[in-house]
Amino acid sequence: MMNGEEYLSSLRSMKTVVYINGDVVRDYYNHPVMKPAVNTLKATYDLASDPELDHELHSLIVTDSDLTNGRINRFLKIIRSQDDLLARMKLQRAMMRYTGGCFGGRCVAGAVIHALWSVTYEVDHENGGKTSYHEKFRNYMKMAQEKDLAISGNITDAKGDRSLPPHRQADPDLFMRIVEKNKDGIIVNGAKLQQSGAPVAHERLVVPTTALGPDDEAYAVAFAVPGDAAGVIHVNDSACVNAKFEAMESEDIGNAAFGMHQSAHILFDRVFVPWDRVFLCGEWKASRDMVHRFSDYQRFASSACRCGYIDLCIGAASAMADYNGVAGKAHIHEKLVDMSVDSETLYGLVAGSAALSTATASGVPLPETLVINAAKLYMNQAILRTGQSLAEIGGGILVTRPSSRDLKIPKVGDLLLKYHQGRKGVDVEDRLKMARLSESLSGLSSATPILSVIAAGPPATQRLNFRLMTNFKRDRKAAERLAGISDQEIETKERS
Ligand SMILES: Cc1cc2nc3c(=O)[nH]c(=O)nc-3n(C[C@H](O)[C@H](O)[C@H](O)COP(=O)(O)OP(=O)(O)OC[C@H]3O[C@@H](n4cnc5c(N)ncnc54)[C@H](O)[C@@H]3O)c2cc1C
């Protein structure tokens, strides 16, 4: 496994094309807007290589591989059991509590890897051995584990007119598609938008974003390419949050090390993919299972991750309450307890989806659909409540604290410090630091609320599962029986 420094040098050795705010940036990994994403991924390597950093996280992040028979980073492990699912859940929460930042450059791949692992297995079986996608994907994962690569999972297409399938779009490239096949491989065109942490990962692992029909065969493509493959272009897309990182001193940015979510548009301009890295090529029927599985897996990961986020908010809120001298007040306690209830309820839902998981033919378990979709919907609201509670507990200082430059103005700076004192015995500068972290965590001035609600699919897609899978007929019969309405009457009504 790589350590953090080796990870950095591996990024330096790549020729990844990254644009930030209009400029191509060769050493993008040193750019202020990219640093949090780099640091967060670096932490996944540091924690794996150095147990002293955090013993709990180290034991969660290092695991065994049945592909290499060696020790690997859990972000690359193929989940085979409920225990593996639960371990992944614990890792997501602890990792987020440790960084408060997005490790999407590794985490989203989990969803894509497990969808592909199970779907390629089934497709090969249905093709009666005429295809060997699963074996190719297995070899790819073994290679990634041996080299300890960060894989960015790329799902979201440009999509154009959302009401139309890929083949009916005005521009054929609005969904990722095969433009050419030759004896060596395929050439693809398309774009994957809003890809968390993509530029700081080594690999791009691409799958279709939507269920496809028979006319969409060219769009049924799954493949992997290195991030610096010819024709792959990244454009950082967090422009409004970037401004803060470029304009402000690091002391004025809450969680400057890890704290900004970074994502990029990835443009694939006639990118060549050799056959050994093509994992689906025209199997449009498989796309339905693919979408269902990666959606549930990503909802699993992001819901577990947000438990760690709420934990951090509880920590920041209780520190602010203490610094402000209101730690013992009943309404503050109530809010902190409510935040904790949200975190544990969400965790319980994620754990429940693992406990009720079902195995696919490949052995990979799938989190229970309705439970994990309930978790994601619960999380959407919980994260907004959490931000509000944190702001309410911390006070107006979260958004109004003076900048570090103001604090350096002769005389005025000292006066500002004097008037920002809290409880006696608390260092005023600590209070100011915690206020800035709280402002950032609250999400009221960052991408977090939108990320939580929209990433891993907007709420309508989770609700759809309930419309399709809730057993309304069973529940209605149960209620009507209790009310003394006979079966015959029920059937009559259903016929009419
Ligand atoms: C910060 C951030 C990070 C992300 N990270 C990743 C990542 O790492 N990897 C990745 O692959 N993706 C990522 N995403 C993308 C994310 O999964 C998508 O944003 C999400 O799936 C919604 O797609 P969209 O943004 O194109 O919204 P749209 O699809 O445009 O949705 C907007 C609204 O239109 C509705 N709508 C859309 N289509 C239809 C339809 N056919 N019928 C009826 N209603 C419809 C939706 O329900 C929604 O309410 C990220 C997104 C964000 C914001």
The ligand as an SDF file (V2000), in Angstrom:
LIG
                    3D

 53 58  0  0  0  0  0  0  0  0999 V2000
  -21.6010   18.4370   -5.2130 C   0  0  0  0  0  0  0  0  0  0  0  0
  -21.9660   17.2690   -6.0720 C   0  0  0  0  0  0  0  0  0  0  0  0
  -21.1070   16.1580   -6.1720 C   0  0  0  0  0  0  0  0  0  0  0  0
  -21.4080   15.0900   -7.0230 C   0  0  0  0  0  0  0  0  0  0  0  0
  -20.5350   14.0290   -7.1520 N   0  0  0  0  0  0  0  0  0  0  0  0
  -20.7740   13.0650   -8.0910 C   0  0  0  0  0  0  0  0  0  0  0  0
  -19.8330   12.0010   -8.3460 C   0  0  0  0  0  0  0  0  0  0  0  0
  -18.8040   11.9020   -7.6800 O   0  0  0  0  0  0  0  0  0  0  0  0
  -20.0940   11.1020   -9.3210 N   0  0  0  0  0  0  0  0  0  0  0  0
  -21.2190   11.1880  -10.0710 C   0  0  0  0  0  0  0  0  0  0  0  0
  -21.3870   10.3830  -10.9670 O   0  0  0  0  0  0  0  0  0  0  0  0
  -22.1270   12.1710   -9.8640 N   0  0  0  0  0  0  0  0  0  0  0  0
  -21.9310   13.1020   -8.8970 C   0  0  0  0  0  0  0  0  0  0  0  0
  -22.8440   14.1050   -8.6850 N   0  0  0  0  0  0  0  0  0  0  0  0
  -23.9950   14.1760   -9.5600 C   0  0  0  0  0  0  0  0  0  0  0  0
  -25.3140   13.8250   -8.8850 C   0  0  0  0  0  0  0  0  0  0  0  0
  -25.4630   12.4510   -8.7160 O   0  0  0  0  0  0  0  0  0  0  0  0
  -26.3790   14.4770   -9.7440 C   0  0  0  0  0  0  0  0  0  0  0  0
  -26.3060   15.8670   -9.4780 O   0  0  0  0  0  0  0  0  0  0  0  0
  -27.7630   13.9500   -9.4930 C   0  0  0  0  0  0  0  0  0  0  0  0
  -27.8850   12.6160   -9.8950 O   0  0  0  0  0  0  0  0  0  0  0  0
  -28.8230   14.7940  -10.2140 C   0  0  0  0  0  0  0  0  0  0  0  0
  -28.4630   15.0480  -11.5400 O   0  0  0  0  0  0  0  0  0  0  0  0
  -28.4780   16.5600  -12.1160 P   0  0  0  0  0  0  0  0  0  0  0  0
  -27.6290   17.4080  -11.2400 O   0  0  0  0  0  0  0  0  0  0  0  0
  -28.1180   16.4790  -13.5440 O   0  0  0  0  0  0  0  0  0  0  0  0
  -29.9320   17.0320  -11.8860 O   0  0  0  0  0  0  0  0  0  0  0  0
  -31.2420   16.8010  -12.8790 P   0  0  0  0  0  0  0  0  0  0  0  0
  -31.1270   15.4100  -13.3870 O   0  0  0  0  0  0  0  0  0  0  0  0
  -31.1650   17.9100  -13.8750 O   0  0  0  0  0  0  0  0  0  0  0  0
  -32.3720   16.9570  -11.8710 O   0  0  0  0  0  0  0  0  0  0  0  0
  -32.9850   18.2140  -11.5660 C   0  0  0  0  0  0  0  0  0  0  0  0
  -34.4670   17.9540  -11.2300 C   0  0  0  0  0  0  0  0  0  0  0  0
  -35.1310   17.4350  -12.3780 O   0  0  0  0  0  0  0  0  0  0  0  0
  -35.8150   16.2160  -12.0660 C   0  0  0  0  0  0  0  0  0  0  0  0
  -35.7070   15.3100  -13.2320 N   0  0  0  0  0  0  0  0  0  0  0  0
  -34.5830   14.9660  -13.9220 C   0  0  0  0  0  0  0  0  0  0  0  0
  -34.8900   14.1040  -14.9150 N   0  0  0  0  0  0  0  0  0  0  0  0
  -36.2200   13.8810  -14.8640 C   0  0  0  0  0  0  0  0  0  0  0  0
  -37.1290   13.0780  -15.6300 C   0  0  0  0  0  0  0  0  0  0  0  0
  -36.7090   12.3280  -16.6630 N   0  0  0  0  0  0  0  0  0  0  0  0
  -38.4300   13.0900  -15.2670 N   0  0  0  0  0  0  0  0  0  0  0  0
  -38.8670   13.8210  -14.2250 C   0  0  0  0  0  0  0  0  0  0  0  0
  -38.0470   14.6090  -13.4720 N   0  0  0  0  0  0  0  0  0  0  0  0
  -36.7400   14.6360  -13.7790 C   0  0  0  0  0  0  0  0  0  0  0  0
  -35.0660   15.6510  -10.8380 C   0  0  0  0  0  0  0  0  0  0  0  0
  -35.9070   14.8070  -10.0370 O   0  0  0  0  0  0  0  0  0  0  0  0
  -34.6440   16.9170  -10.1060 C   0  0  0  0  0  0  0  0  0  0  0  0
  -35.6760   17.3310   -9.2530 O   0  0  0  0  0  0  0  0  0  0  0  0
  -22.5870   15.1360   -7.7740 C   0  0  0  0  0  0  0  0  0  0  0  0
  -23.4700   16.2310   -7.6370 C   0  0  0  0  0  0  0  0  0  0  0  0
  -23.1680   17.2800   -6.8030 C   0  0  0  0  0  0  0  0  0  0  0  0
  -24.1350   18.4520   -6.6880 C   0  0  0  0  0  0  0  0  0  0  0  0
  1  2  1  0
  2  3  1  0
  2 52  2  0
  3  4  2  0
  4  5  1  0
  4 50  1  0
  5  6  2  0
  6  7  1  0
  6 13  1  0
  7  8  2  0
  7  9  1  0
  9 10  1  0
 10 11  2  0
 10 12  1  0
 12 13  2  0
 13 14  1  0
 14 15  1  0
 14 50  1  0
 15 16  1  0
 16 17  1  0
 16 18  1  0
 18 19  1  0
 18 20  1  0
 20 21  1  0
 20 22  1  0
 22 23  1  0
 23 24  1  0
 24 25  2  0
 24 26  1  0
 24 27  1  0
 27 28  1  0
 28 29  2  0
 28 30  1  0
 28 31  1  0
 31 32  1  0
 32 33  1  0
 33 34  1  0
 33 48  1  0
 34 35  1  0
 35 36  1  0
 35 46  1  0
 36 37  1  0
 36 45  1  0
 37 38  2  0
 38 39  1  0
 39 40  1  0
 39 45  2  0
 40 41  1  0
 40 42  2  0
 42 43  1  0
 43 44  2  0
 44 45  1  0
 46 47  1  0
 46 48  1  0
 48 49  1  0
 50 51  2  0
 51 52  1  0
 52 53  1  0
M  END
$$$$
